[in-house]
Amino acid sequence: MTARPARKRLQPAERRGMILEEALRLFATRHFSVVTVRDIALVCDINVGLLYHYFDNKDDLVRRALGHAIEQLVAGYEARRAASAEPLEEILAWLDIHMELAPTLAQMVKLMADYASSGLHDDELDALIAGFYAREKQLLEGALARGVASGRFAAVDIGRTARRISLMLDGIFYASASRGDDRIVDDIADLADFVRDLLGLRAEVAA
C-alpha cells in the first residue's frame, strides 16, 4: 500500500490564503449558497474545526474570499502604477492587472453576480462591493481628469468615460462566463486599444 504523501506544513498566513483561494474557487464552481464549510475543509484537506479557527462561519468566508481577491487586484495595481505618474499608464495598469489576475477575477465576478441575484443582503458584503467600485471610479476619473487637464487626452466627459470603461471591463468577464469562451485577456487588450482611441492617443501615435 502506497503511503500518503505528508502534507506541507503551512504558516498561518499561507494556510489562510489557501483556504480563501479554495473557497473562492468553490463559490465560483457552484452557487455560493450551496457550498458548505465542510466542502471547503475537504478540498483544503483540513478538518472543519481548524477552518473555524481561521473564520467565524460561512458568511465570514464569503466576505473574506471576495475581499482577498479585491486585495490582490488593488495590490497588483498599486505595484504597477508606482513606476509611472502618467495618466494613461495608470489606466493601462488597471487593465493590465485585470489581465494578469483574470482567472481569480472571473471567480470574483461569478460570486458577486450570484450574490446580486440571490436576494440575500449582507451589510459587510454590500459595503465591500460598493467600496471596490468606488475605488475603481476614483482611480479612473482621477487619471482621466489629469490627462484632460494636461492636454494629453481629448476633452472627454470624465464621469461618463470612466463609467464606460468600468462597464466594458465588467462586461468582458460576464460575457466570458455566459459564452464559455476564454477571451478575457484578448478582450481586455482590445479594450486598452479602444481607450487609446477614445482619448485620441492612437491617432497621436500614428502621426
C-alpha positions in Angstrom: 0.0 0.0 0.0 1.4 3.4 -1.0 1.9 5.8 1.8 0.0 9.0 1.5 2.5 11.9 1.0 2.9 14.1 4.0 1.1 17.4 3.9 3.2 20.5 3.6 3.2 22.5 6.9 1.9 26.0 6.1 2.4 29.1 8.1 -0.9 30.6 9.4 -1.0 33.4 6.8 -0.3 30.8 4.0 -3.0 28.5 5.2 -5.5 31.3 5.5 -4.7 32.4 1.9 -5.0 28.8 0.7 -8.4 28.5 2.3 -9.6 31.7 0.8 -8.5 30.8 -2.7 -10.1 27.3 -2.5 -13.3 28.8 -1.1 -13.5 31.4 -3.9 -12.9 28.6 -6.4 -15.7 26.5 -4.9 -18.1 29.6 -4.8 -17.4 30.1 -8.5 -17.8 26.5 -9.4 -21.2 26.2 -7.7 -23.6 28.7 -6.3 -22.1 30.0 -3.1 -25.3 29.3 -1.2 -25.0 25.5 -1.6 -21.3 25.3 -0.7 -20.8 24.2 2.9 -17.9 24.8 5.3 -17.4 21.0 5.2 -17.0 21.2 1.4 -14.3 23.9 1.8 -12.5 22.0 4.5 -12.5 18.8 2.4 -10.9 20.5 -0.7 -8.3 22.1 1.6 -7.6 18.7 3.3 -8.1 20.1 6.7 -10.7 19.4 9.4 -13.7 21.6 9.9 -12.5 22.6 13.4 -9.3 24.1 12.0 -11.2 26.0 9.4 -13.3 27.6 12.2 -10.0 28.6 13.9 -9.5 31.0 10.9 -13.0 32.0 10.1 -16.2 32.6 12.1 -18.7 30.9 9.7 -19.5 30.5 6.0 -20.8 34.1 5.7 -17.4 35.3 7.0 -15.7 33.0 4.5 -17.7 34.5 1.6 -16.8 38.0 2.7 -13.1 37.2 3.2 -12.8 35.3 -0.1 -14.2 38.2 -2.0 -12.0 40.7 0.0 -8.9 38.5 -0.7 -9.5 38.7 -4.5 -10.0 42.5 -4.3 -6.9 42.9 -2.2 -4.8 41.1 -4.8 -6.2 43.3 -7.5 -5.6 46.5 -5.7 -2.1 45.5 -4.6 -1.1 44.5 -8.1 -2.4 47.8 -9.5 -0.5 49.8 -6.9 2.7 48.0 -7.7 2.3 48.6 -11.4 1.3 52.3 -11.1 4.1 53.1 -8.7 6.6 53.2 -11.6 4.8 55.9 -13.5 2.7 59.0 -12.8 1.4 59.2 -16.4 -2.4 59.2 -16.5 -2.5 56.8 -19.4 -0.2 54.4 -17.7 -2.4 54.4 -14.6 -5.4 53.4 -16.7 -3.5 50.8 -18.5 -2.1 49.4 -15.2 -5.7 48.9 -14.1 -6.4 46.9 -17.3 -3.1 45.0 -17.2 -3.7 43.7 -13.6 -7.1 42.5 -14.7 -5.4 40.5 -17.5 -2.8 39.1 -15.1 -5.4 38.0 -12.5 -8.1 37.1 -15.0 -8.8 33.6 -13.6 -9.2 34.9 -10.0 -11.2 37.9 -11.1 -13.5 35.6 -13.2 -14.3 33.7 -9.9 -14.8 37.0 -8.1 -17.3 38.3 -10.7 -19.2 35.0 -10.6 -19.5 35.2 -6.8 -20.7 38.9 -7.0 -23.2 38.0 -9.7 -24.6 35.1 -7.7 -24.9 37.3 -4.6 -26.6 40.1 -6.5 -29.2 37.7 -7.9 -29.7 35.7 -4.6 -32.0 38.2 -2.9 -29.7 38.0 0.2 -28.4 41.1 1.9 -25.3 41.3 3.9 -24.2 44.8 5.0 -20.5 43.9 5.1 -20.6 42.3 1.7 -22.6 45.2 0.2 -20.0 47.6 1.6 -17.1 45.6 0.2 -18.6 45.5 -3.3 -19.6 49.2 -3.2 -16.1 50.1 -2.0 -14.5 48.2 -4.8 -16.4 50.0 -7.5 -16.0 53.4 -5.7 -12.2 52.9 -5.8 -12.3 52.0 -9.5 -14.4 55.1 -10.2 -12.0 57.2 -8.3 -8.8 55.9 -10.0 -10.3 56.1 -13.5 -11.8 59.6 -13.0 -8.6 60.8 -11.4 -6.4 59.6 -14.2 -8.8 60.9 -16.9 -9.1 64.3 -15.2 -5.3 64.7 -15.1 -4.9 63.6 -18.7 -7.6 66.1 -19.9 -6.2 68.9 -17.8 -2.7 68.4 -19.1 -3.9 68.2 -22.7 -2.6 64.7 -23.1 -6.2 63.3 -23.6 -9.0 64.5 -25.8 -11.6 66.6 -23.9 -13.9 63.7 -22.9 -16.7 63.7 -20.4 -14.7 62.3 -17.4 -17.5 60.7 -15.4 -19.2 59.2 -18.4 -15.9 57.9 -19.8 -14.8 56.3 -16.5 -18.2 54.6 -16.2 -18.0 53.3 -19.8 -14.5 51.8 -19.2 -15.8 50.2 -15.9 -18.9 48.7 -17.6 -16.9 47.4 -20.5 -14.4 45.7 -18.2 -17.2 44.1 -16.2 -18.9 43.1 -19.5 -15.8 41.2 -20.6 -15.9 39.0 -17.6 -19.7 38.4 -17.7 -19.5 37.7 -21.5 -16.8 35.1 -20.9 -18.9 33.3 -18.3 -22.1 33.3 -20.4 -20.4 32.3 -23.6 -18.0 29.8 -22.1 -15.0 31.2 -24.0 -11.5 32.1 -22.9 -11.1 35.6 -24.4 -10.8 37.7 -21.3 -7.2 38.7 -21.9 -7.6 39.3 -25.6 -10.8 41.4 -24.9 -9.1 43.5 -22.3 -6.2 44.1 -24.7 -8.8 45.3 -27.2 -10.4 47.5 -24.5 -7.0 49.1 -24.0 -6.8 50.0 -27.7 -10.4 51.3 -27.5 -9.4 53.6 -24.6 -6.5 54.9 -26.6 -8.8 55.7 -29.5 -11.3 57.3 -27.2 -8.7 59.5 -25.7 -7.2 60.5 -29.0 -3.9 58.7 -28.4 -3.8 56.2 -31.2 -4.1 58.9 -33.8 -1.3 60.8 -32.0 1.0 57.8 -32.1 0.2 57.2 -35.8 1.1 60.8 -36.6 
